[in-house]
Amino acid sequence: MILYTQCKSCKKNIRIKSSAATRPDLQMEKGSEFNVNCQSCGKMEKKHVNDIKAEPNTMVILIGVGIGIIATLFLWGFYGAVGTVSFLIPVLFWQQQMNGTRSFNSYLIRRK
């Protein structure tokens, strides 16, 4: 999943470099409030953890599609039509991304 926030001055998205899966993980990694630098206008802003949003990472989903296609072609040769069950691989990748994004965006940290 990709974490981002919006710049107040130029309204462009600022990507947050973190591997945190939840807001509490992000809070433990960066603190309740942290500074972000907008790459387009150069303004430094202080953002609260609740101002960060998540969206699914399409690259991970595309990798899942690629693995699913390769697995389907490989298994089709050995098992025939039963090998088409491997088309579920991209669905599992997509479901994991959507669940992670939904859980990140739905949980908010209490502001002090």
LUMVEXZA-968121 format. One record per atom (N, C-alpha, C, CB): residue number from 1; residue in three letters; atom name; x, y, z. Coordinates in steps of 0.05 Angstrom, whole numbers, plus 32768, in hexadecimal, padded with zeros to 4 digits. Glycine has a CB too. Example, Ala and Ser with C-alpha at 12.3 -4.5 7.8 and 13.67 -1.06 7.14 Angstrom:
<atoms>
ATOM    i   aa  at     x     y     z
ATOM    1  Ala   N  8108  7F8E  809C
ATOM    1  Ala  CA  80F6  7FA6  809C
ATOM    1  Ala   C  8108  7FBE  809C
ATOM    1  Ala  CB  80E2  7FA7  80B5
ATOM    2  Ser   N  8101  7FD3  808E
ATOM    2  Ser  CA  8111  7FEB  808F
ATOM    2  Ser   C  8102  8001  809D
ATOM    2  Ser  CB  811A  7FF4  8072
</atoms>
This chain:
<atoms>
ATOM    i   aa  at     x     y     z
ATOM    1  Met   N  8011  7FE9  8000
ATOM    1  Met  CA  8000  8000  8000
ATOM    1  Met   C  8012  8019  8000
ATOM    1  Met  CB  7FED  8000  8018
ATOM    2  Ile   N  8007  802E  7FF5
ATOM    2  Ile  CA  8016  8047  7FF2
ATOM    2  Ile   C  800A  805B  8006
ATOM    2  Ile  CB  8015  8052  7FD5
ATOM    3  Leu   N  801B  8068  8016
ATOM    3  Leu  CA  8012  807C  8029
ATOM    3  Leu   C  8018  8098  801D
ATOM    3  Leu  CB  8020  8078  8044
ATOM    4  Tyr   N  8005  80AA  8020
ATOM    4  Tyr  CA  8008  80C5  8015
ATOM    4  Tyr   C  7FF8  80D9  8025
ATOM    4  Tyr  CB  8000  80C6  7FF8
ATOM    5  Thr   N  7FFF  80F2  8022
ATOM    5  Thr  CA  7FF0  8108  802D
ATOM    5  Thr   C  7FF0  811E  8019
ATOM    5  Thr  CB  7FFD  8112  8049
ATOM    6  Gln   N  7FE0  8133  801D
ATOM    6  Gln  CA  7FDD  8148  8009
ATOM    6  Gln   C  7FEA  8162  8013
ATOM    6  Gln  CB  7FC0  814D  8002
ATOM    7  Cys   N  7FF9  816F  8002
ATOM    7  Cys  CA  8006  8188  8009
ATOM    7  Cys   C  7FF0  819E  800B
ATOM    7  Cys  CB  801B  8190  7FF4
ATOM    8  Lys   N  7FF1  81AE  8020
ATOM    8  Lys  CA  7FDD  81C3  8023
ATOM    8  Lys   C  7FE0  81DA  800F
ATOM    8  Lys  CB  7FDF  81CE  803F
ATOM    9  Ser   N  7FF9  81DF  8006
ATOM    9  Ser  CA  7FFD  81F6  7FF5
ATOM    9  Ser   C  7FF8  81EF  7FD7
ATOM    9  Ser  CB  8019  8201  7FF8
ATOM   10  Cys   N  8003  81D9  7FCD
ATOM   10  Cys  CA  8000  81D3  7FB1
ATOM   10  Cys   C  7FEC  81BD  7FAB
ATOM   10  Cys  CB  801B  81CC  7FA5
ATOM   11  Lys   N  7FE1  81B1  7FBF
ATOM   11  Lys  CA  7FCC  819C  7FBD
ATOM   11  Lys   C  7FD6  8182  7FAE
ATOM   11  Lys  CB  7FB5  81A7  7FAE
ATOM   12  Lys   N  7FF0  817E  7FAD
ATOM   12  Lys  CA  7FFA  8165  7FA1
ATOM   12  Lys   C  7FFF  8150  7FB7
ATOM   12  Lys  CB  8014  816B  7F91
ATOM   13  Asn   N  7FFE  8137  7FAF
ATOM   13  Asn  CA  8003  8121  7FC2
ATOM   13  Asn   C  8020  811F  7FC8
ATOM   13  Asn  CB  7FF8  8107  7FB7
ATOM   14  Ile   N  8026  811B  7FE2
ATOM   14  Ile  CA  8041  8116  7FEC
ATOM   14  Ile   C  8042  80F9  7FF5
ATOM   14  Ile  CB  8049  812A  8003
ATOM   15  Arg   N  8053  80E9  7FEA
ATOM   15  Arg  CA  8056  80CD  7FF1
ATOM   15  Arg   C  8066  80CB  800A
ATOM   15  Arg  CB  8062  80BD  7FDA
ATOM   16  Ile   N  805D  80BA  801D
ATOM   16  Ile  CA  806A  80B5  8036
ATOM   16  Ile   C  8079  809A  8033
ATOM   16  Ile  CB  8056  80B4  804E
ATOM   17  Lys   N  8093  809B  8038
ATOM   17  Lys  CA  80A3  8082  8036
ATOM   17  Lys   C  80A2  8074  8051
ATOM   17  Lys  CB  80C1  8089  802E
ATOM   18  Ser   N  8092  805F  8051
ATOM   18  Ser  CA  8090  804F  806A
ATOM   18  Ser   C  8084  8033  8062
ATOM   18  Ser  CB  807E  805D  807E
ATOM   19  Ser   N  808B  8020  8072
ATOM   19  Ser  CA  8080  8005  806D
ATOM   19  Ser   C  806B  7FFE  8083
ATOM   19  Ser  CB  8096  7FF0  806D
ATOM   20  Ala   N  8061  8012  8091
ATOM   20  Ala  CA  804E  800E  80A6
ATOM   20  Ala   C  8033  8004  809A
ATOM   20  Ala  CB  8049  8028  80B6
ATOM   21  Ala   N  8028  7FEF  80A7
ATOM   21  Ala  CA  800F  7FE3  809D
ATOM   21  Ala   C  7FF7  7FF0  80AA
ATOM   21  Ala  CB  800F  7FC5  80A2
ATOM   22  Thr   N  7FFB  7FFD  80C1
ATOM   22  Thr  CA  7FE4  8009  80D0
ATOM   22  Thr   C  7FED  8025  80DA
ATOM   22  Thr  CB  7FDA  7FF8  80E7
ATOM   23  Arg   N  7FDA  8035  80E2
ATOM   23  Arg  CA  7FE0  804F  80EC
ATOM   23  Arg   C  7FF1  804E  8106
ATOM   23  Arg  CB  7FC7  805F  80F2
ATOM   24  Pro   N  7FEA  803B  8119
ATOM   24  Pro  CA  7FFC  8039  8130
ATOM   24  Pro   C  8018  8032  8129
ATOM   24  Pro  CB  7FF0  8024  8144
ATOM   25  Asp   N  801C  8021  8115
ATOM   25  Asp  CA  8038  801B  810C
ATOM   25  Asp   C  8045  8034  8101
ATOM   25  Asp  CB  8038  8005  80F7
ATOM   26  Leu   N  8037  8044  80F2
ATOM   26  Leu  CA  8042  805D  80E7
ATOM   26  Leu   C  8048  8071  80FE
ATOM   26  Leu  CB  802E  806A  80D3
ATOM   27  Gln   N  8036  8071  8112
ATOM   27  Gln  CA  803B  8083  8129
ATOM   27  Gln   C  8054  807A  8138
ATOM   27  Gln  CB  8022  8083  813B
ATOM   28  Met   N  8058  8060  813C
ATOM   28  Met  CA  806F  8057  814A
ATOM   28  Met   C  8089  805D  813A
ATOM   28  Met  CB  806D  8039  8150
ATOM   29  Glu   N  8086  805C  811F
ATOM   29  Glu  CA  809E  8060  810E
ATOM   29  Glu   C  80A5  807D  810C
ATOM   29  Glu  CB  8098  8055  80F2
ATOM   30  Lys   N  8091  808F  8108
ATOM   30  Lys  CA  8097  80AB  8102
ATOM   30  Lys   C  808E  80BE  8118
ATOM   30  Lys  CB  808A  80B3  80E9
ATOM   31  Gly   N  807D  80B5  812B
ATOM   31  Gly  CA  8072  80C7  813F
ATOM   31  Gly   C  8056  80D0  8138
ATOM   31  Gly  CB  8085  80DF  8144
ATOM   32  Ser   N  8049  80DD  814B
ATOM   32  Ser  CA  802D  80E6  8146
ATOM   32  Ser   C  802C  80FC  8131
ATOM   32  Ser  CB  8021  80F1  815F
ATOM   33  Glu   N  8040  810E  8131
ATOM   33  Glu  CA  8042  8123  811D
ATOM   33  Glu   C  805F  8122  8112
ATOM   33  Glu  CB  803B  813F  8128
ATOM   34  Phe   N  8061  8125  80F8
ATOM   34  Phe  CA  807B  8125  80EB
ATOM   34  Phe   C  807B  8138  80D4
ATOM   34  Phe  CB  8083  8109  80E3
ATOM   35  Asn   N  8093  8141  80CC
ATOM   35  Asn  CA  8096  8154  80B6
ATOM   35  Asn   C  8098  8145  809C
ATOM   35  Asn  CB  80AF  8165  80BA
ATOM   36  Val   N  808A  8150  8087
ATOM   36  Val  CA  808C  8146  806C
ATOM   36  Val   C  8094  815D  805A
ATOM   36  Val  CB  8071  8139  8062
ATOM   37  Asn   N  80A3  8157  8045
ATOM   37  Asn  CA  80AC  816B  8033
ATOM   37  Asn   C  809F  8167  8018
ATOM   37  Asn  CB  80CB  816B  8030
ATOM   38  Cys   N  8091  817B  800D
ATOM   38  Cys  CA  8085  8179  7FF3
ATOM   38  Cys   C  809A  817B  7FDD
ATOM   38  Cys  CB  806F  818F  7FEF
ATOM   39  Gln   N  809B  8167  7FCB
ATOM   39  Gln  CA  80AF  8167  7FB6
ATOM   39  Gln   C  80A9  817B  7FA0
ATOM   39  Gln  CB  80B2  814C  7FAB
ATOM   40  Ser   N  8090  8183  7F9D
ATOM   40  Ser  CA  8089  8195  7F87
ATOM   40  Ser   C  808C  81B3  7F8F
ATOM   40  Ser  CB  806D  8190  7F7E
ATOM   41  Cys   N  8084  81BB  7FA7
ATOM   41  Cys  CA  8086  81D7  7FAF
ATOM   41  Cys   C  809C  81DC  7FC3
ATOM   41  Cys  CB  806C  81E1  7FB9
ATOM   42  Gly   N  80A7  81C7  7FD0
ATOM   42  Gly  CA  80BC  81C9  7FE3
ATOM   42  Gly   C  80B4  81D2  7FFF
ATOM   42  Gly  CB  80D0  81DD  7FD9
ATOM   43  Lys   N  809B  81D3  8005
ATOM   43  Lys  CA  8091  81DB  801F
ATOM   43  Lys   C  8093  81C4  8033
ATOM   43  Lys  CB  8075  81E6  801D
ATOM   44  Met   N  809C  81CA  804B
ATOM   44  Met  CA  809E  81B7  8061
ATOM   44  Met   C  8085  81BA  8072
ATOM   44  Met  CB  80B8  81BA  8072
ATOM   45  Glu   N  8077  81A4  8077
ATOM   45  Glu  CA  805E  81A5  8087
ATOM   45  Glu   C  8060  8190  809D
ATOM   45  Glu  CB  8045  81A0  8075
ATOM   46  Lys   N  8052  8195  80B3
ATOM   46  Lys  CA  804F  8182  80C9
ATOM   46  Lys   C  8034  8174  80C5
ATOM   46  Lys  CB  8052  8190  80E5
ATOM   47  Lys   N  8035  815A  80C3
ATOM   47  Lys  CA  801C  814A  80BF
ATOM   47  Lys   C  8018  8137  80D6
ATOM   47  Lys  CB  801E  813B  80A5
ATOM   48  His   N  7FFE  8134  80DE
ATOM   48  His  CA  7FF7  8121  80F2
ATOM   48  His   C  7FF3  8106  80E4
ATOM   48  His  CB  7FDD  812A  8101
ATOM   49  Val   N  7FF5  80F0  80F3
ATOM   49  Val  CA  7FF2  80D5  80E8
ATOM   49  Val   C  7FD7  80D2  80DB
ATOM   49  Val  CB  7FF6  80C0  80FE
ATOM   50  Asn   N  7FC2  80DF  80E6
ATOM   50  Asn  CA  7FA7  80DC  80DA
ATOM   50  Asn   C  7FA4  80EA  80BF
ATOM   50  Asn  CB  7F93  80E8  80ED
ATOM   51  Asp   N  7FB7  80FC  80B8
ATOM   51  Asp  CA  7FB6  8109  809E
ATOM   51  Asp   C  7FC1  80F8  8088
ATOM   51  Asp  CB  7FC6  8124  80A0
ATOM   52  Ile   N  7FCC  80E1  808F
ATOM   52  Ile  CA  7FD8  80CF  807B
ATOM   52  Ile   C  7FC2  80BC  8071
ATOM   52  Ile  CB  7FF0  80BF  8087
ATOM   53  Lys   N  7FC1  80B8  8057
ATOM   53  Lys  CA  7FAE  80A6  804A
ATOM   53  Lys   C  7FBD  808F  803D
ATOM   53  Lys  CB  7F9C  80B5  8036
ATOM   54  Ala   N  7FAF  807A  8037
ATOM   54  Ala  CA  7FBB  8063  802A
ATOM   54  Ala   C  7FAB  805C  8011
ATOM   54  Ala  CB  7FBD  804A  803D
ATOM   55  Glu   N  7FB9  8051  7FFD
ATOM   55  Glu  CA  7FAC  8047  7FE5
ATOM   55  Glu   C  7FBA  802E  7FDC
ATOM   55  Glu  CB  7FAC  805D  7FCE
ATOM   56  Pro   N  7FAC  801C  7FCE
ATOM   56  Pro  CA  7FB9  8003  7FC6
ATOM   56  Pro   C  7FD0  8008  7FB3
ATOM   56  Pro  CB  7FA4  7FF1  7FB9
ATOM   57  Asn   N  7FE4  7FF7  7FB5
ATOM   57  Asn  CA  7FFC  7FF9  7FA4
ATOM   57  Asn   C  7FF6  7FE8  7F8B
ATOM   57  Asn  CB  8016  7FEF  7FB3
ATOM   58  Thr   N  7FF3  7FF5  7F74
ATOM   58  Thr  CA  7FEC  7FE7  7F5C
ATOM   58  Thr   C  8003  7FD5  7F52
ATOM   58  Thr  CB  7FE5  7FFA  7F46
ATOM   59  Met   N  801C  7FDC  7F59
ATOM   59  Met  CA  8033  7FCB  7F51
ATOM   59  Met   C  8031  7FAF  7F5D
ATOM   59  Met  CB  804D  7FD9  7F59
ATOM   60  Val   N  8029  7FAD  7F76
ATOM   60  Val  CA  8026  7F93  7F83
ATOM   60  Val   C  8010  7F83  7F75
ATOM   60  Val  CB  8020  7F97  7FA1
ATOM   61  Ile   N  7FFA  7F90  7F6E
ATOM   61  Ile  CA  7FE4  7F83  7F60
ATOM   61  Ile   C  7FED  7F79  7F45
ATOM   61  Ile  CB  7FCC  7F95  7F5E
ATOM   62  Leu   N  7FFD  7F89  7F36
ATOM   62  Leu  CA  8007  7F80  7F1C
ATOM   62  Leu   C  801A  7F69  7F1F
ATOM   62  Leu  CB  8014  7F98  7F0E
ATOM   63  Ile   N  802A  7F69  7F34
ATOM   63  Ile  CA  803C  7F52  7F38
ATOM   63  Ile   C  802B  7F39  7F3D
ATOM   63  Ile  CB  804F  7F58  7F50
ATOM   64  Gly   N  8016  7F3C  7F4D
ATOM   64  Gly  CA  8004  7F25  7F51
ATOM   64  Gly   C  7FF7  7F1B  7F38
ATOM   64  Gly  CB  7FEE  7F2D  7F65
ATOM   65  Val   N  7FF0  7F2D  7F26
ATOM   65  Val  CA  7FE4  7F25  7F0C
ATOM   65  Val   C  7FF9  7F16  7EFC
ATOM   65  Val  CB  7FDB  7F3E  7EFC
ATOM   66  Gly   N  8012  7F1F  7EFC
ATOM   66  Gly  CA  8027  7F12  7EED
ATOM   66  Gly   C  802C  7EF6  7EF8
ATOM   66  Gly  CB  8041  7F22  7EEE
ATOM   67  Ile   N  802E  7EF3  7F12
ATOM   67  Ile  CA  8032  7ED9  7F1F
ATOM   67  Ile   C  801B  7EC7  7F19
ATOM   67  Ile  CB  8036  7EDC  7F3E
ATOM   68  Gly   N  8002  7ED2  7F19
ATOM   68  Gly  CA  7FEB  7EC1  7F13
ATOM   68  Gly   C  7FEB  7EB7  7EF7
ATOM   68  Gly  CB  7FD2  7ED2  7F18
ATOM   69  Ile   N  7FF2  7EC8  7EE4
ATOM   69  Ile  CA  7FF3  7EBF  7EC8
ATOM   69  Ile   C  8008  7EAA  7EC4
ATOM   69  Ile  CB  7FF9  7ED7  7EB5
ATOM   70  Ile   N  8020  7EAE  7ECF
ATOM   70  Ile  CA  8035  7E9A  7ECC
ATOM   70  Ile   C  802D  7E80  7ED9
ATOM   70  Ile  CB  8050  7EA5  7ED9
ATOM   71  Ala   N  8022  7E81  7EF1
ATOM   71  Ala  CA  8019  7E68  7EFF
ATOM   71  Ala   C  8003  7E5A  7EF0
ATOM   71  Ala  CB  8010  7E6F  7F1B
ATOM   72  Thr   N  7FF1  7E69  7EE4
ATOM   72  Thr  CA  7FDB  7E5D  7ED5
ATOM   72  Thr   C  7FE6  7E4E  7EBC
ATOM   72  Thr  CB  7FC7  7E72  7ECC
ATOM   73  Leu   N  7FF9  7E5B  7EAE
ATOM   73  Leu  CA  8004  7E4F  7E96
ATOM   73  Leu   C  8015  7E36  7E9E
ATOM   73  Leu  CB  8016  7E63  7E87
ATOM   74  Phe   N  8024  7E37  7EB3
ATOM   74  Phe  CA  8034  7E21  7EBC
ATOM   74  Phe   C  8022  7E09  7EC5
ATOM   74  Phe  CB  8047  7E29  7ED3
ATOM   75  Leu   N  800E  7E0F  7ED6
ATOM   75  Leu  CA  7FFD  7DFA  7EE0
ATOM   75  Leu   C  7FEA  7DEF  7ECB
ATOM   75  Leu  CB  7FEE  7E04  7EF8
ATOM   76  Trp   N  7FE3  7DFF  7EB7
ATOM   76  Trp  CA  7FD2  7DF5  7EA2
ATOM   76  Trp   C  7FDF  7DDE  7E93
ATOM   76  Trp  CB  7FCC  7E0C  7E8E
ATOM   77  Gly   N  7FF9  7DDF  7E90
ATOM   77  Gly  CA  8007  7DC9  7E82
ATOM   77  Gly   C  8007  7DAF  7E92
ATOM   77  Gly  CB  8023  7DD1  7E7C
ATOM   78  Phe   N  8008  7DB1  7EAD
ATOM   78  Phe  CA  8009  7D99  7EBE
ATOM   78  Phe   C  7FEE  7D8F  7EC6
ATOM   78  Phe  CB  801A  7D9F  7ED6
ATOM   79  Tyr   N  7FDC  7DA1  7ECD
ATOM   79  Tyr  CA  7FC3  7D98  7ED9
ATOM   79  Tyr   C  7FAA  7D9F  7EC8
ATOM   79  Tyr  CB  7FBF  7DA5  7EF4
ATOM   80  Gly   N  7FAE  7DAC  7EB2
ATOM   80  Gly  CA  7F97  7DB4  7EA1
ATOM   80  Gly   C  7F87  7DCA  7EAD
ATOM   80  Gly  CB  7F86  7D9C  7E9B
ATOM   81  Ala   N  7F6D  7DC7  7EAB
ATOM   81  Ala  CA  7F5A  7DDB  7EB4
ATOM   81  Ala   C  7F5C  7DE1  7ED2
ATOM   81  Ala  CB  7F3E  7DD4  7EAD
ATOM   82  Val   N  7F66  7DCE  7EE1
ATOM   82  Val  CA  7F68  7DD2  7EFE
ATOM   82  Val   C  7F7D  7DE9  7F04
ATOM   82  Val  CB  7F71  7DB8  7F0D
ATOM   83  Gly   N  7F90  7DEC  7EF2
ATOM   83  Gly  CA  7FA4  7E01  7EF5
ATOM   83  Gly   C  7F99  7E1D  7EF3
ATOM   83  Gly  CB  7FB9  7DFD  7EE0
ATOM   84  Thr   N  7F81  7E20  7EE9
ATOM   84  Thr  CA  7F75  7E3B  7EE7
ATOM   84  Thr   C  7F6E  7E46  7F02
ATOM   84  Thr  CB  7F5D  7E3B  7ED5
ATOM   85  Val   N  7F6E  7E36  7F17
ATOM   85  Val  CA  7F69  7E3F  7F32
ATOM   85  Val   C  7F7E  7E54  7F3B
ATOM   85  Val  CB  7F68  7E28  7F46
ATOM   86  Ser   N  7F95  7E53  7F2E
ATOM   86  Ser  CA  7FAA  7E66  7F35
ATOM   86  Ser   C  7FA4  7E83  7F2D
ATOM   86  Ser  CB  7FC4  7E5D  7F29
ATOM   87  Phe   N  7F8D  7E87  7F1F
ATOM   87  Phe  CA  7F85  7EA3  7F19
ATOM   87  Phe   C  7F7D  7EB1  7F33
ATOM   87  Phe  CB  7F6E  7EA3  7F05
ATOM   88  Leu   N  7F7A  7EA2  7F49
ATOM   88  Leu  CA  7F73  7EAF  7F63
ATOM   88  Leu   C  7F8B  7EBE  7F6F
ATOM   88  Leu  CB  7F6A  7E99  7F76
ATOM   89  Ile   N  7FA3  7EBA  7F65
ATOM   89  Ile  CA  7FBA  7EC7  7F70
ATOM   89  Ile   C  7FB8  7EE6  7F6E
ATOM   89  Ile  CB  7FD4  7EBE  7F61
ATOM   90  Pro   N  7FB1  7EF1  7F56
ATOM   90  Pro  CA  7FAD  7F0E  7F56
ATOM   90  Pro   C  7F97  7F18  7F68
ATOM   90  Pro  CB  7FA8  7F18  7F3A
ATOM   91  Val   N  7F82  7F08  7F6B
ATOM   91  Val  CA  7F6C  7F10  7F7C
ATOM   91  Val   C  7F75  7F12  7F99
ATOM   91  Val  CB  7F54  7EFC  7F7A
ATOM   92  Leu   N  7F86  7EFF  7FA1
ATOM   92  Leu  CA  7F91  7F00  7FBC
ATOM   92  Leu   C  7FA3  7F18  7FC1
ATOM   92  Leu  CB  7FA0  7EE6  7FC2
ATOM   93  Phe   N  7FB4  7F1F  7FAD
ATOM   93  Phe  CA  7FC5  7F36  7FAF
ATOM   93  Phe   C  7FB3  7F4F  7FB1
ATOM   93  Phe  CB  7FD8  7F38  7F96
ATOM   94  Trp   N  7F9F  7F51  7FA1
ATOM   94  Trp  CA  7F8D  7F69  7FA1
ATOM   94  Trp   C  7F7E  7F6B  7FBB
ATOM   94  Trp  CB  7F79  7F67  7F89
ATOM   95  Gln   N  7F74  7F54  7FC6
ATOM   95  Gln  CA  7F66  7F54  7FDF
ATOM   95  Gln   C  7F78  7F5C  7FF6
ATOM   95  Gln  CB  7F5A  7F38  7FE4
ATOM   96  Gln   N  7F91  7F53  7FF6
ATOM   96  Gln  CA  7FA3  7F5B  800B
ATOM   96  Gln   C  7FA8  7F79  800B
ATOM   96  Gln  CB  7FBE  7F4C  8008
ATOM   97  Gln   N  7FAC  7F85  7FF3
ATOM   97  Gln  CA  7FB0  7FA1  7FF1
ATOM   97  Gln   C  7F98  7FB1  7FFA
ATOM   97  Gln  CB  7FB7  7FA9  7FD4
ATOM   98  Met   N  7F80  7FA9  7FF2
ATOM   98  Met  CA  7F68  7FB7  7FF9
ATOM   98  Met   C  7F62  7FB5  8017
ATOM   98  Met  CB  7F50  7FAC  7FE9
ATOM   99  Asn   N  7F66  7F9E  8023
ATOM   99  Asn  CA  7F62  7F9B  8040
ATOM   99  Asn   C  7F76  7FAC  8050
ATOM   99  Asn  CB  7F65  7F7E  8048
ATOM  100  Gly   N  7F8F  7FAD  8047
ATOM  100  Gly  CA  7FA3  7FBD  8055
ATOM  100  Gly   C  7F9C  7FDB  8053
ATOM  100  Gly  CB  7FBE  7FB8  8049
ATOM  101  Thr   N  7F94  7FE4  803B
ATOM  101  Thr  CA  7F8C  8000  8037
ATOM  101  Thr   C  7F74  8007  8047
ATOM  101  Thr  CB  7F87  8005  801A
ATOM  102  Arg   N  7F60  7FF6  8047
ATOM  102  Arg  CA  7F48  7FFB  8056
ATOM  102  Arg   C  7F4D  7FFC  8074
ATOM  102  Arg  CB  7F33  7FE5  8051
ATOM  103  Ser   N  7F5D  7FEA  807E
ATOM  103  Ser  CA  7F63  7FEA  809B
ATOM  103  Ser   C  7F73  8003  80A3
ATOM  103  Ser  CB  7F71  7FD1  80A3
ATOM  104  Phe   N  7F86  800B  8092
ATOM  104  Phe  CA  7F96  8023  8098
ATOM  104  Phe   C  7F84  803C  8099
ATOM  104  Phe  CB  7FAD  8026  8084
ATOM  105  Asn   N  7F73  803F  8085
ATOM  105  Asn  CA  7F63  8057  8083
ATOM  105  Asn   C  7F4C  8058  8097
ATOM  105  Asn  CB  7F58  8059  8067
ATOM  106  Ser   N  7F44  8042  80A1
ATOM  106  Ser  CA  7F2D  8042  80B4
ATOM  106  Ser   C  7F35  8047  80D1
ATOM  106  Ser  CB  7F1E  8027  80B2
ATOM  107  Tyr   N  7F4E  8042  80D8
ATOM  107  Tyr  CA  7F57  8045  80F4
ATOM  107  Tyr   C  7F64  8060  80F7
ATOM  107  Tyr  CB  7F6A  802F  80FC
ATOM  108  Leu   N  7F5A  8071  810A
ATOM  108  Leu  CA  7F66  808B  810F
ATOM  108  Leu   C  7F72  808C  812B
ATOM  108  Leu  CB  7F51  80A1  810C
ATOM  109  Ile   N  7F88  809B  812E
ATOM  109  Ile  CA  7F95  809F  8147
ATOM  109  Ile   C  7F89  80B7  8155
ATOM  109  Ile  CB  7FB4  80A3  8143
ATOM  110  Arg   N  7F86  80B5  816F
ATOM  110  Arg  CA  7F7A  80CB  817E
ATOM  110  Arg   C  7F8E  80E2  817F
ATOM  110  Arg  CB  7F73  80C3  819B
ATOM  111  Arg   N  7F84  80FA  8178
ATOM  111  Arg  CA  7F96  8112  8179
ATOM  111  Arg   C  7F97  811D  8195
ATOM  111  Arg  CB  7F8B  8128  8166
ATOM  112  Lys   N  7FAF  8128  819B
ATOM  112  Lys  CA  7FB3  8132  81B7
ATOM  112  Lys   C  7FB1  8150  81B6
ATOM  112  Lys  CB  7FCE  812A  81C2
</atoms>
